[in-house]
Amino acid sequence: MLAISGTLGRLYLGDLLEWLHLTHATGRLSLTTADVTRAFFMHRGTIAFASSSCACERLGSWLLYRKVAPRDPLLQALVVAQTRGELFTSVLERDAGIPHATLVEAGRALAAALVGRLLHEDQVRFSFDPEWPVADHMHINLELDCRNLVMQAAYRADTDPPAERPAANPCTVLDPPTIEALFWHVVGGMEGELVDAAELAAAHRTFLAVGELLNRWVVQGPPLLPLGPDDAERVTARLDAGEPLRLEDSPALAWDLLALVNGLDAPGVPRAAGADEAWALAGAAAPDWARLILGNARWRRESRSERDEPIRRATRARIAAARALAAAVGLSEDAATTAAALPMVVLDLVATALAGSPVSGPALQNHTIHHLLPLVGRAAGMAAGLPEGLQAAVAMGPPRHPAARLARLVGVAVGELVPIEELQAEAIEMDDDLAAAVAAARRAAEDAAHLEPEQR
């Protein structure tokens, strides 16, 4: 069977599923709206499993929401599955003691809920990948008949209509049409700058390849990041000394812990808004989780990069500046320093992805990074279940959110991102107190950036 893709109106989702059923299709069906990608894994014409790029729509969150199991065993199973590369459902059955039949029942209910939400969408982009190794990821098989599923979801959609739609949110997906549109938006914004045709064609291929790589990372579950060798060394030393980890030790590990503890996103469940909160929510298991991450080669980067030290120095300066600015923007020190550090984690990720096939020409490269960062930040933040403040920080918006405001002020303090005039144009008043806080943040950033390794 060939790969297919296109766009559907809400009335034709059932037709697509019916066609996949009649052709006994096996592969992954991705259904994407502006803010989320839902994936349905087909096996011989039936739906074997369903998932989502949004943390609150994945199986772990669904099990917690339906009170199938308490948070702690679900979270431990999620950590083991992500850090050891095991199937989440297999770990749930083995370690959390959730019966196989219960997992199947919950998975069927989740699939129906996801289809029901899709039926409320006016337009959905779809793609079907027949090469996806469904059999390798099929610990449970929902064996859902597509026709019955759509009928069940349609009944729910008719009897339980959605609340009034909120204002349109910025795009939070990294599917191929979004990346394609973003590339030509980037090119369109370079009016007046000369770009060689061959460079443009190569940049287009690179942009799409990077988008595909980042999209796979986002939709796989809580999106973890590998630690570089220097980070791993610092973290190991802390763990061996029995000390709690600091944000400065490894912002990438802070991201990983935040993605794990926030990966179960259900109403009434606490979420970590900072690195220290993530460590506290992990509790006594936190050191073990860190060692699990370090123990898997997938989450370790063995070779150093020329970007490591500049990014580490810049991140250290941003953290110091955020401490000086936290009170001025009404954030706790933990939330502020984390909001300042995580954008650098996303920058490092995007720069690493682009390094494999660099975009030629400094102007095109700068425009590419500038436009990719907020989109990747939004998509990764949603997939990681980050609370609103951290999502605003990594996406640099909405601009009036305190965390986004902090991230931009930190950029001013360390000499990057935007000038004061742009901040004022976005309704941030630079009164005397804030100006003094920015000046103090600048001094703190300069001091932190010049610390010797043994002082860090």
Buried (B, 14 or more C-beta within 10 A) or exposed (E): EEEBEEEBEBEBBBEBBBBBBEEEBBBBBBBBBBBBBBBBBBBEBBBBBBBBBBBBBBBBBBBBBBEBBEBEBBBBBBBBBBBEEBBBBBBBBBBBEBEEEBBBBBBBBBBBBBBBBBBBBEEBBBBBBBEBEBEEBBBBBBEBBBEEBBBBBBEBBEEEEEEEEEEEEEBBBBBBBBBBEBBEEBBEEBEEEEBEEEBBEBBBEBBBBBBBBBBEBBBBBBBBBBBBBBBBEBBBEBBEEEEEBBBBBBBBBBBBBBBBBBBBBBEEBEBBBBBBBBBBBBEEBBBBBBBBBBEBEEBBBEEEBEBBEEBBBBBBBBBBBBBBBBEBBEBBBBBBBBBBBBBBBBBBBBBBBBEEBEBBBEEBBEBBBEBBBBBBBBBBBBBBBBBBBBBBBBBBBBBEBBBBBBBBBBBBBBEEBBEEEEBEEBEBEBEEEBEEBBEBBBEBBBEBBEBEEEEE
